[in-house]
Amino acid sequence: MPRRMNDSNRCLAASRVVLLGLALTVSSVADAASVIFSRPAREGVELDASLAALTFTPVKDAMVKEAVPASNFGTLNQLQVSNQAGYSKWAYLQFDVTGLPAGATNISAQLQVSSTTTGTGRAITAHAVASTSWSETAITWNTRLPMGTALSTVSSHTSGQVSVWDVSTHITGNGSFTIGLDSAYAGDTNFVSSEGSTLPTLVVSYDTGVTTYQAYRGNTHSHTSFTSSHGEQVTSGDPTRNGPPSEHHALAKATGYDFYVTTDHSQEVAFEPTSATNAAWVATKQQATDATTSGYVGLWGYEHSENNGPDGTGHINVINSPAYLDALESGVGIQQLYTWLKTQSGALATFNHPSTGSYNSFAYRDDAITDVITMLEVINSNDSIHYDAWLAALQRGWKVSPVCGNDNHGFWGITRHTSRTFVVATARTKAAILDAMRNRRTYAALDDNIQIQYKVNGAIMGSTLSSPSTFNFAITASDSDAGQRISKLEIRKDNGDLVVAHTPATPQASVTWNPTVNDSTSRYFFLLVYREGSTGPVAWVAPTWTGR
């Protein structure tokens, strides 16, 4: 159907794993603008240890079949395992594990693969496989990799649910790892491969004893020249005012961003036809990957601009999804988007520039979509505030932490906007940045270097507690820039009600505050931070949920 561009007033997955022989790998423009922001020194804050987890999808996966020993099946959407005489089938998956911090202890790992077979007595064993140099599109039964040490065996499988193997003894840290699957059962047991709708995952959990977090700054909302219907290049008539994702990343990197997400409107001409192999979509993902270095993380996404209902309107940024949807196509509404998001392995999402009535007043929430849409733009376009909509979402049960989407449609905002999204992460890597977003360790600030962290009862901001009635806060906030020192901190709860405030006698470059709050009814607490010379907040900080 024709695309409808009714947005004019507002800018309105990584590695893959294959089992049955799995391999895992753990790894860690335009000319620069004349306006460059210096990167302030930032100190990490040590917090009490808690179990953390990183999730990875395969970089490659394939199955091999004894009955057709010279054929390759690496591009199929399923993995089959069988021990039938003359018809045996094995599977292999490889993962790249990155982001495990130095000193991580108690590392454990689970391989999770979605089954399309229901049955018991189907013993399938995960093995360590030494090689990580095999090719997904070349491996055959004749060139199959030998299965190594048996890691664990799972015998019961249910269609539509994941089968889980403990592969902890194989995953020892960052690096590349292959896992293989074979079976003692004669019939086929089928699983979804990385070409299917539900990607296999490797979940790596760890404890560092003491975890050091740091606040990294970036932008979760931007538009490149792939958004061609409007933007700086259109309003100015100057095509050099915008460019492809590669130029956005280069300028963001030169300007001192730690991370930057490009999120073009998916209904734009460049994204026709809607397909995971669309050239503009592939370029968006690849250029983000190519821009990533040890000092900068490029991320991709798209803006889902639901302007025509029928079940509500509103814009949502989808980040790190394997594919995309066009919100204006027939049959695509808010509920269809939520259903689809649950199938997109590794994807996260944020509510964009919402009002209290957006998304049919934040309807259609369930636990599964709550774990995908983890953020909300409290700041949009550098200084447009959506605090009331954030409160409305929290009251409807959405567990969203605040971000700043600069929503720039060109290069100008990259160097001149001073508001930022901050993520509180263990490292400046893609895995760690996404982990912070997924676990709601974010804050939105009208400032590009303010540092804020807090914990409650030893748990980092964004956590969900186990319904305590006493809450011990440990809060730090700092900004040493002249005229921007910290003047007040507030703890607020349900509906934005004030719990307690702390106002230093004079504004301070750094403030530490450790209040205790007794409360047996509230569902969440969050922070507002103020600076000298302003009556409104400078930063809105992630909630901690009480567990009630």
Backbone torsions as a table, in degrees:
resi	resn	phi	psi	omega
1	MET	NA	156.5	179.2
2	PRO	-64.0	148.1	177.1
3	ARG	-79.9	142.6	178.1
4	ARG	-112.9	116.1	-177.4
5	MET	-97.6	79.5	-179.3
6	ASN	-106.0	39.2	-174.6
7	ASP	-111.9	12.7	-162.0
8	SER	-66.1	-24.4	-176.4
9	ASN	-82.7	-20.2	-177.5
10	ARG	-151.3	146.3	172.4
11	CYS	-64.5	55.9	-176.6
12	LEU	-70.1	NA	NA
13	ALA	NA	63.4	162.3
14	ALA	82.4	-133.1	-176.3
15	SER	-87.9	153.5	-178.4
16	ARG	-122.8	145.5	-178.2
17	VAL	-117.2	136.3	175.3
18	VAL	-122.1	128.6	-179.9
19	LEU	-99.3	167.0	-169.6
20	LEU	84.9	30.2	-179.3
21	GLY	127.0	75.1	-171.1
22	LEU	-97.5	141.1	173.6
23	ALA	-123.8	127.6	-178.0
24	LEU	-117.6	140.8	177.0
25	THR	-124.5	126.0	178.2
26	VAL	-105.6	126.8	-179.1
27	SER	-141.5	132.0	-177.8
28	SER	-13.8	NA	NA
29	VAL	NA	-166.5	175.1
30	ALA	-90.6	162.6	176.3
31	ASP	-59.0	147.5	179.1
32	ALA	-59.8	143.2	-178.8
33	ALA	-70.0	158.3	179.3
34	SER	-73.4	-20.4	178.5
35	VAL	-95.8	111.8	-178.4
36	ILE	-122.1	129.5	177.8
37	PHE	-92.4	132.5	176.9
38	SER	-73.4	148.8	-179.8
39	ARG	-89.5	116.5	-178.6
40	PRO	-71.0	154.2	174.7
41	ALA	-68.3	139.9	-179.3
42	ARG	-134.1	135.2	179.1
43	GLU	-102.9	135.7	174.8
44	GLY	-68.8	152.9	178.6
45	VAL	-115.4	125.2	179.8
46	GLU	-84.0	132.6	179.4
47	LEU	-127.0	159.2	179.8
48	ASP	-56.5	143.5	-176.2
49	ALA	-66.4	144.1	168.0
50	SER	-147.0	157.5	-177.1
51	LEU	-67.3	128.3	177.4
52	ALA	-116.4	161.6	-178.1
53	ALA	-143.0	143.9	173.3
54	LEU	-121.5	141.9	-178.3
55	THR	-117.8	132.8	-178.4
56	PHE	-126.4	147.2	172.6
57	THR	-109.4	161.0	-172.1
58	PRO	-66.5	146.4	168.3
59	VAL	-84.9	-21.8	174.4
60	LYS	-163.9	151.5	174.4
61	ASP	-154.3	154.3	-179.2
62	ALA	-166.3	158.4	169.2
63	MET	-117.5	159.0	176.5
64	VAL	-127.9	147.7	-174.5
65	LYS	-125.8	127.7	-179.9
66	GLU	-63.8	-34.3	-175.1
67	ALA	-70.7	-24.4	176.8
68	VAL	-128.3	74.3	-165.5
69	PRO	-67.3	-17.8	-178.1
70	ALA	-103.8	4.3	-176.4
71	SER	-97.4	149.3	178.0
72	ASN	-108.1	140.7	-177.9
73	PHE	-127.5	27.3	-173.5
74	GLY	-69.5	-16.2	-178.4
75	THR	-102.3	4.1	179.0
76	LEU	-74.2	157.8	-178.5
77	ASN	-91.3	13.6	177.0
78	GLN	-138.7	158.1	172.9
79	LEU	-121.2	127.7	179.8
80	GLN	-115.9	144.3	177.6
81	VAL	-130.9	132.6	-177.0
82	SER	-159.0	153.3	175.0
83	ASN	-121.1	25.2	179.2
84	GLN	-67.4	134.0	-176.7
85	ALA	-57.3	123.3	-179.9
86	GLY	81.2	-8.9	-177.1
87	TYR	-131.5	28.0	-179.0
88	SER	-61.8	148.2	177.9
89	LYS	-135.9	133.7	175.9
90	TRP	-120.5	162.3	177.2
91	ALA	-133.3	152.5	179.6
92	TYR	-134.3	141.6	174.7
93	LEU	-136.8	143.0	176.5
94	GLN	-124.4	136.5	-179.7
95	PHE	-124.4	147.2	170.0
96	ASP	-104.3	112.4	-179.7
97	VAL	-97.7	122.2	179.1
98	THR	-136.1	161.5	172.7
99	GLY	90.0	-2.4	174.6
100	LEU	-70.2	123.4	-175.8
101	PRO	-73.6	154.6	175.3
102	ALA	-58.5	136.8	179.9
103	GLY	87.1	4.6	178.4
104	ALA	-61.6	135.4	179.7
105	THR	-125.9	172.6	178.9
106	ASN	51.4	43.0	-179.7
107	ILE	-71.5	129.6	174.5
108	SER	-133.6	156.9	-176.4
109	ALA	-145.3	140.1	176.6
110	GLN	-124.6	132.2	171.4
111	LEU	-93.1	125.0	-176.9
112	GLN	-123.2	119.0	-178.3
113	VAL	-131.3	131.1	-176.9
114	SER	-74.7	128.5	-179.2
115	SER	-90.9	147.5	169.9
116	THR	-116.8	15.3	179.0
117	THR	-125.5	139.9	174.1
118	THR	-111.5	130.1	178.4
119	GLY	173.1	157.9	174.9
120	THR	-113.9	166.5	179.5
121	GLY	72.1	16.8	179.8
122	ARG	-104.6	78.8	-174.0
123	ALA	-71.1	115.0	177.8
124	ILE	-121.3	127.3	-174.4
125	THR	-109.9	134.3	172.6
126	ALA	-91.0	133.8	-178.0
127	HIS	-122.0	149.9	166.0
128	ALA	-73.2	136.1	177.2
129	VAL	-123.5	130.7	-171.5
130	ALA	-71.9	-38.7	-172.3
131	SER	-79.5	140.4	171.1
132	THR	-124.9	13.0	-175.7
133	SER	-104.3	7.2	-179.4
134	TRP	-72.7	159.2	-177.6
135	SER	-106.8	130.5	179.4
136	GLU	-60.6	-35.0	-175.3
137	THR	-96.9	8.9	-179.4
138	ALA	-127.2	-24.2	-174.1
139	ILE	-64.6	138.3	179.0
140	THR	-135.3	176.9	175.2
141	TRP	-61.2	-36.5	-179.5
142	ASN	-67.0	-27.3	-178.5
143	THR	-111.8	19.3	-176.7
144	ARG	-59.1	154.0	-179.2
145	LEU	-89.7	140.1	178.9
146	PRO	-67.4	138.3	175.7
147	MET	-74.0	134.4	179.3
148	GLY	-97.8	-144.6	-177.1
149	THR	-56.5	132.9	175.0
150	ALA	-69.5	131.0	-176.6
151	LEU	-99.5	-46.5	176.4
152	SER	-169.6	162.2	-177.9
153	THR	-128.1	137.2	176.7
154	VAL	-123.6	129.7	-174.3
155	SER	-111.0	-20.2	-178.7
156	SER	-110.9	132.6	-176.5
157	HIS	-137.0	143.2	-178.5
158	THR	-128.9	127.3	-179.8
159	SER	-58.8	133.5	-179.6
160	GLY	87.4	-3.5	177.5
161	GLN	-121.7	159.7	-179.1
162	VAL	-84.8	141.0	167.5
163	SER	-94.2	138.1	-169.3
164	VAL	-123.7	124.5	175.7
165	TRP	-112.2	139.0	173.3
166	ASP	-82.7	114.6	-179.0
167	VAL	-119.5	27.1	-171.9
168	SER	-59.3	-37.6	-175.2
169	THR	-70.2	-14.0	179.9
170	HIS	-91.7	-27.2	-175.2
171	ILE	-99.9	106.5	-172.4
172	THR	-108.6	-4.5	-178.3
173	GLY	163.2	-157.9	175.8
174	ASN	-70.2	142.5	178.7
175	GLY	152.6	-170.8	179.6
176	SER	-105.2	135.6	-177.0
177	PHE	-138.5	137.4	173.7
178	THR	-110.8	137.5	177.4
179	ILE	-123.0	135.7	177.9
180	GLY	-115.4	150.7	177.5
181	LEU	-122.8	130.5	168.9
182	ASP	-135.4	174.3	-170.6
183	SER	-137.9	151.8	171.4
184	ALA	-99.1	-0.3	-176.7
185	TYR	-97.9	139.7	-172.0
186	ALA	-75.2	-27.1	-177.7
187	GLY	-89.3	169.6	178.6
188	ASP	-75.1	135.5	166.3
189	THR	-118.7	124.6	-168.9
190	ASN	-108.5	143.4	179.3
191	PHE	-135.0	162.8	178.9
192	VAL	-87.1	129.0	178.7
193	SER	-87.2	-177.9	180.0
194	SER	-71.8	-10.7	173.1
195	GLU	-86.3	-4.5	-178.3
196	GLY	-91.4	-168.4	-174.0
197	SER	-82.2	-25.6	179.8
198	THR	-122.7	106.0	-173.1
199	LEU	-71.5	144.7	168.6
200	PRO	-60.6	153.4	177.9
201	THR	-136.9	152.9	169.6
202	LEU	-116.3	117.3	-179.4
203	VAL	-104.3	115.3	-177.4
204	VAL	-108.3	117.8	178.9
205	SER	-107.0	151.3	-176.6
206	TYR	-159.4	165.2	177.2
207	ASP	-134.9	129.4	-179.4
208	THR	-99.7	2.5	-175.4
209	GLY	79.0	-63.6	170.7
210	VAL	-128.0	127.6	-178.4
211	THR	-102.4	128.3	176.1
212	THR	-100.0	119.7	177.8
213	TYR	-106.6	151.1	175.5
214	GLN	-138.6	146.1	179.1
215	ALA	-88.4	121.3	178.2
216	TYR	-110.3	140.8	-171.6
217	ARG	-109.7	145.9	-179.6
218	GLY	-169.9	-160.7	-177.4
219	ASN	-136.8	131.3	-178.0
220	THR	-103.7	10.8	-173.0
221	HIS	-156.4	111.5	179.3
222	SER	-155.3	159.5	-177.4
223	HIS	-130.0	128.0	-179.6
224	THR	-95.5	-171.4	179.0
225	SER	-69.2	-9.3	172.6
226	PHE	-66.4	-23.5	168.3
227	THR	-85.7	89.4	-168.8
228	SER	-96.3	-10.4	-176.0
229	SER	-78.9	-21.7	179.6
230	HIS	-157.5	167.6	-177.8
231	GLY	130.0	-179.5	-175.8
232	GLU	-58.3	-38.3	-177.8
233	GLN	-67.6	-23.9	179.0
234	VAL	-87.1	-49.8	-176.0
235	THR	-66.9	-32.7	-178.9
236	SER	-90.0	-19.2	-173.3
237	GLY	73.4	8.6	-177.8
238	ASP	-110.8	106.4	-176.3
239	PRO	-65.2	-15.4	179.8
240	THR	-80.0	-3.2	-179.7
241	ARG	-80.2	-5.7	176.8
242	ASN	-147.1	165.4	-178.4
243	GLY	-162.8	-176.2	-177.4
244	PRO	-70.8	171.3	-180.0
245	PRO	-53.4	-37.7	-178.3
246	SER	-58.5	-37.7	-179.6
247	GLU	-74.8	-34.2	174.4
248	HIS	-62.6	-46.7	-179.3
249	HIS	-63.2	-41.8	-179.0
250	ALA	-62.2	-42.2	-179.6
251	LEU	-70.9	-40.4	177.2
252	ALA	-61.7	-41.5	179.3
253	LYS	-63.1	-44.3	-179.6
254	ALA	-67.7	-25.5	-177.6
255	THR	-87.6	-5.1	175.0
256	GLY	100.4	10.8	174.1
257	TYR	-69.6	143.9	172.7
258	ASP	-85.3	-29.9	177.5
259	PHE	-151.5	159.2	-176.8
260	TYR	-156.9	132.9	-178.1
261	VAL	-114.6	126.0	171.9
262	THR	-92.3	133.2	-172.0
263	THR	-140.2	69.2	179.7
264	ASP	-69.0	155.3	175.0
265	HIS	-65.6	127.8	-175.5
266	SER	-76.9	-9.6	178.0
267	GLN	-88.6	4.0	179.8
268	GLU	-70.8	157.6	-176.7
269	VAL	-56.3	-36.2	-177.3
270	ALA	-60.4	-25.3	-175.9
271	PHE	-99.2	14.7	171.1
272	GLU	-90.6	137.5	-10.8
273	PRO	-75.1	161.4	178.6
274	THR	-69.7	112.2	-176.4
275	SER	-162.0	144.1	176.4
276	ALA	-64.5	-16.7	178.6
277	THR	-103.1	8.5	175.7
278	ASN	-55.5	136.7	-172.6
279	ALA	-60.4	-41.2	-179.8
280	ALA	-67.0	-38.6	179.0
281	TRP	-66.9	-44.9	178.2
282	VAL	-61.1	-41.8	179.2
283	ALA	-65.2	-40.1	178.6
284	THR	-57.8	-45.7	-179.3
285	LYS	-69.0	-45.7	-175.6
286	GLN	-67.5	-39.5	-178.8
287	GLN	-68.8	-30.5	173.0
288	ALA	-66.8	-43.8	178.9
289	THR	-63.0	-44.3	-178.3
290	ASP	-65.2	-29.0	-178.2
291	ALA	-78.1	-17.2	-173.4
292	THR	-72.9	130.8	177.1
293	THR	-134.2	-174.1	176.9
294	SER	-67.3	-19.0	-178.4
295	GLY	-110.1	4.9	-175.3
296	TYR	-158.7	140.4	178.7
297	VAL	-120.7	117.9	173.7
298	GLY	-91.9	131.9	179.5
299	LEU	-127.0	154.8	178.6
300	TRP	-117.9	160.6	174.4
301	GLY	-173.1	-167.4	173.7
302	TYR	-152.1	156.6	176.9
303	GLU	-97.4	120.3	178.1
304	HIS	-90.8	104.6	-171.5
305	SER	-101.1	88.9	-177.5
306	GLU	-85.4	95.4	-175.6
307	ASN	-107.1	-9.8	-171.0
308	ASN	-125.4	17.2	173.6
309	GLY	63.6	-152.6	13.2
310	PRO	-90.0	-5.4	-172.0
311	ASP	-108.6	37.2	179.2
312	GLY	118.7	159.6	178.0
313	THR	-128.5	160.8	-179.5
314	GLY	149.1	159.4	-178.0
315	HIS	-108.4	143.1	-178.4
316	ILE	-137.4	129.3	172.3
317	ASN	-87.9	127.0	175.2
318	VAL	-104.3	123.0	-173.1
319	ILE	-115.1	132.8	172.1
320	ASN	69.3	25.9	178.0
321	SER	-83.6	147.5	176.0
322	PRO	-65.8	-30.7	-175.4
323	ALA	-134.9	-171.2	-180.0
324	TYR	-148.9	164.9	174.5
325	LEU	-120.4	159.5	170.8
326	ASP	-104.2	113.9	-174.9
327	ALA	-63.9	-22.2	-175.9
328	LEU	-92.4	-2.3	177.7
329	GLU	-74.8	151.5	-178.6
330	SER	-58.8	136.0	176.8
331	GLY	86.5	0.0	179.7
332	VAL	-104.9	112.5	176.7
333	GLY	-130.6	-171.7	-178.8
334	ILE	-59.2	-46.8	-177.8
335	GLN	-66.1	-37.8	177.7
336	GLN	-65.6	-38.7	176.9
337	LEU	-61.1	-46.2	-178.6
338	TYR	-61.6	-41.0	178.2
339	THR	-62.7	-43.5	-179.7
340	TRP	-66.1	-41.4	-178.0
341	LEU	-57.9	-33.9	-178.9
342	LYS	-66.3	-16.8	-180.0
343	THR	-96.0	-5.5	-173.7
344	GLN	-94.4	97.2	-175.6
345	SER	-60.0	129.6	177.5
346	GLY	84.5	-4.9	-175.8
347	ALA	-78.2	147.4	171.8
348	LEU	-129.9	165.2	-179.1
349	ALA	-149.5	159.0	178.9
350	THR	-138.1	138.1	172.8
351	PHE	-71.5	130.0	-176.8
352	ASN	-101.3	137.4	175.5
353	HIS	26.8	57.8	-173.2
354	PRO	-82.0	158.3	163.9
355	SER	-106.7	174.0	-179.1
356	THR	-66.1	-21.4	-179.6
357	GLY	-97.7	2.1	-178.6
358	SER	-64.4	154.4	176.7
359	TYR	57.2	40.7	-176.0
360	ASN	54.2	50.3	-179.0
361	SER	56.9	45.9	176.0
362	PHE	58.0	43.5	179.6
363	ALA	-83.5	178.9	171.6
364	TYR	68.6	25.0	-179.8
365	ARG	-79.7	138.4	165.9
366	ASP	-140.4	175.2	-174.3
367	ASP	-62.4	-37.6	-176.4
368	ALA	-67.1	-45.5	-179.4
369	ILE	-73.5	-25.9	176.0
370	THR	-62.1	-30.5	179.5
371	ASP	-84.1	-1.7	175.7
372	VAL	-105.0	-47.9	178.4
373	ILE	-88.7	93.6	-171.1
374	THR	-108.6	-0.1	-175.1
375	MET	-139.4	160.6	178.3
376	LEU	-146.1	136.6	178.9
377	GLU	-74.4	101.3	170.8
378	VAL	-79.2	-30.0	174.2
379	ILE	-116.7	131.7	173.5
380	ASN	-131.4	144.6	176.5
381	SER	54.6	40.6	172.3
382	ASN	79.7	-35.7	-174.6
383	ASP	-150.1	11.5	176.0
384	SER	-90.5	120.9	-170.2
385	ILE	-102.5	135.3	-177.4
386	HIS	-125.0	45.0	-177.0
387	TYR	-63.8	-43.7	-178.5
388	ASP	-61.9	-38.0	178.5
389	ALA	-67.2	-36.2	176.4
390	TRP	-61.0	-47.2	178.2
391	LEU	-60.7	-40.3	-179.8
392	ALA	-62.8	-41.9	179.1
393	ALA	-64.9	-44.2	179.4
394	LEU	-61.2	-41.0	-179.4
395	GLN	-68.2	-24.8	175.8
396	ARG	-84.1	2.2	175.7
397	GLY	97.6	-1.5	176.4
398	TRP	-70.3	134.0	178.6
399	LYS	-100.3	80.7	-174.6
400	VAL	-116.6	136.5	175.9
401	SER	-103.7	155.4	-171.0
402	PRO	-80.6	141.6	174.0
403	VAL	-135.4	168.4	174.2
404	CYS	-114.6	117.3	173.0
405	GLY	-104.0	109.1	-175.4
406	ASN	-69.7	-21.2	170.2
407	ASP	57.2	32.1	179.3
408	ASN	-73.9	135.4	178.1
409	HIS	-108.0	55.3	-177.2
410	GLY	150.9	-166.8	-173.4
411	PHE	-84.6	-24.7	-169.6
412	TRP	-56.3	-48.0	-175.8
413	GLY	-67.7	-23.4	-177.9
414	ILE	-61.6	-41.9	-176.8
415	THR	-94.3	-17.5	-172.1
416	ARG	-111.4	-25.2	174.1
417	HIS	-70.1	136.6	-177.7
418	THR	-111.2	-3.0	175.7
419	SER	-84.4	152.2	-175.4
420	ARG	-145.3	154.4	159.8
421	THR	-87.8	134.9	172.9
422	PHE	-114.9	134.2	172.1
423	VAL	-113.6	137.7	180.0
424	VAL	-99.0	103.2	-168.2
425	ALA	-129.8	165.3	-179.6
426	THR	-84.5	-15.8	-178.7
427	ALA	-163.8	161.0	175.7
428	ARG	-93.1	69.6	175.7
429	THR	-129.3	162.4	179.4
430	LYS	-59.5	-47.1	-177.8
431	ALA	-60.5	-43.2	-177.1
432	ALA	-71.9	-38.2	178.1
433	ILE	-64.0	-46.2	178.5
434	LEU	-65.5	-35.6	177.2
435	ASP	-62.4	-40.7	177.7
436	ALA	-63.9	-41.6	178.1
437	MET	-65.5	-43.1	-177.7
438	ARG	-64.1	-35.4	-177.6
439	ASN	-98.6	15.1	167.2
440	ARG	64.6	32.8	175.3
441	ARG	-94.6	73.1	-177.6
442	THR	-137.7	160.9	165.6
443	TYR	-148.5	154.9	179.6
444	ALA	-110.7	135.4	-175.1
445	ALA	-140.4	143.7	172.3
446	LEU	-84.6	45.1	-172.9
447	ASP	-162.5	150.3	-175.2
448	ASP	-104.3	5.3	177.7
449	ASN	-148.1	11.8	178.0
450	ILE	-67.3	135.7	-177.0
451	GLN	-111.3	123.6	-177.7
452	ILE	-139.1	132.5	170.8
453	GLN	-147.6	150.9	173.2
454	TYR	-154.6	158.8	173.3
455	LYS	-134.7	158.2	177.6
456	VAL	-130.4	122.9	-176.7
457	ASN	51.7	36.1	177.9
458	GLY	85.0	-5.2	-178.2
459	ALA	-98.3	135.4	-177.6
460	ILE	-67.3	151.3	176.2
461	MET	-46.0	142.3	-177.3
462	GLY	93.3	-9.7	-176.9
463	SER	-76.7	163.4	170.2
464	THR	-113.9	123.1	-176.4
465	LEU	-89.3	-179.7	-176.7
466	SER	-107.6	54.5	173.5
467	SER	55.9	47.5	174.9
468	PRO	-74.4	168.4	175.1
469	SER	-111.6	-7.4	175.3
470	THR	-121.2	132.2	-175.2
471	PHE	-125.3	113.7	178.9
472	ASN	-99.4	109.5	-178.1
473	PHE	-90.2	144.5	170.1
474	ALA	-132.1	106.1	-169.2
475	ILE	-120.2	135.1	171.4
476	THR	-130.8	139.7	176.1
477	ALA	-145.3	138.7	-177.8
478	SER	-150.0	144.5	171.7
479	ASP	-163.5	110.1	-174.4
480	SER	-93.4	1.2	179.9
481	ASP	-62.9	142.0	179.7
482	ALA	-59.1	129.9	178.5
483	GLY	78.9	5.8	-177.2
484	GLN	-129.0	22.0	-178.4
485	ARG	-71.1	160.8	-174.8
486	ILE	-74.2	128.2	-178.2
487	SER	-112.9	-22.2	-178.9
488	LYS	-163.7	146.6	172.0
489	LEU	-123.8	140.2	177.4
490	GLU	-129.7	137.8	167.1
491	ILE	-101.2	125.2	178.4
492	ARG	-122.0	163.6	-176.0
493	LYS	-134.4	-159.1	-177.4
494	ASP	-43.1	136.0	-179.9
495	ASN	67.3	8.7	-179.1
496	GLY	80.1	12.8	-178.7
497	ASP	-66.5	137.2	179.8
498	LEU	-71.8	132.2	176.0
499	VAL	-98.3	-55.9	-178.6
500	VAL	-160.9	149.8	-179.9
501	ALA	-127.7	155.4	176.8
502	HIS	-130.8	120.1	-179.5
503	THR	-121.8	107.3	176.7
504	PRO	-58.9	154.8	-179.7
505	ALA	-58.1	-37.3	173.7
506	THR	-136.7	153.5	178.2
507	PRO	-55.9	141.0	-174.6
508	GLN	-123.5	148.3	175.2
509	ALA	-68.6	-29.4	179.0
510	SER	-144.4	134.6	-178.3
511	VAL	-129.1	132.3	172.0
512	THR	-118.1	133.5	-175.3
513	TRP	-142.1	130.5	-175.6
514	ASN	-129.6	65.7	-178.5
515	PRO	-79.7	158.9	171.6
516	THR	-115.3	131.8	-178.8
517	VAL	-120.2	129.5	174.3
518	ASN	-103.6	123.8	-174.1
519	ASP	-159.9	134.2	-178.5
520	SER	-122.1	9.5	-175.8
521	THR	-128.3	-26.9	-172.5
522	SER	-70.1	153.0	-178.5
523	ARG	-98.5	-21.4	-179.6
524	TYR	-161.3	158.1	171.8
525	PHE	-128.1	149.3	171.7
526	PHE	-146.1	171.2	-176.5
527	LEU	-113.0	144.3	163.9
528	LEU	-118.3	138.0	-178.6
529	VAL	-121.6	137.2	-178.4
530	TYR	-120.1	154.5	175.3
531	ARG	-126.0	163.8	-176.1
532	GLU	-58.5	144.4	176.1
533	GLY	82.1	6.7	-178.1
534	SER	-136.3	139.5	178.3
535	THR	-89.6	-19.6	179.7
536	GLY	-101.1	166.5	-179.3
537	PRO	-64.3	152.4	169.7
538	VAL	-100.1	-20.9	-177.8
539	ALA	-147.6	142.6	176.1
540	TRP	-117.2	122.8	-166.1
541	VAL	-115.4	143.6	-174.8
542	ALA	-45.4	140.9	172.9
543	PRO	-69.7	161.4	159.4
544	THR	-115.6	127.9	-177.7
545	TRP	-92.2	139.9	-172.8
546	THR	-78.8	-19.8	-175.7
547	GLY	97.0	1.2	178.0
548	ARG	-95.4	NA	NA
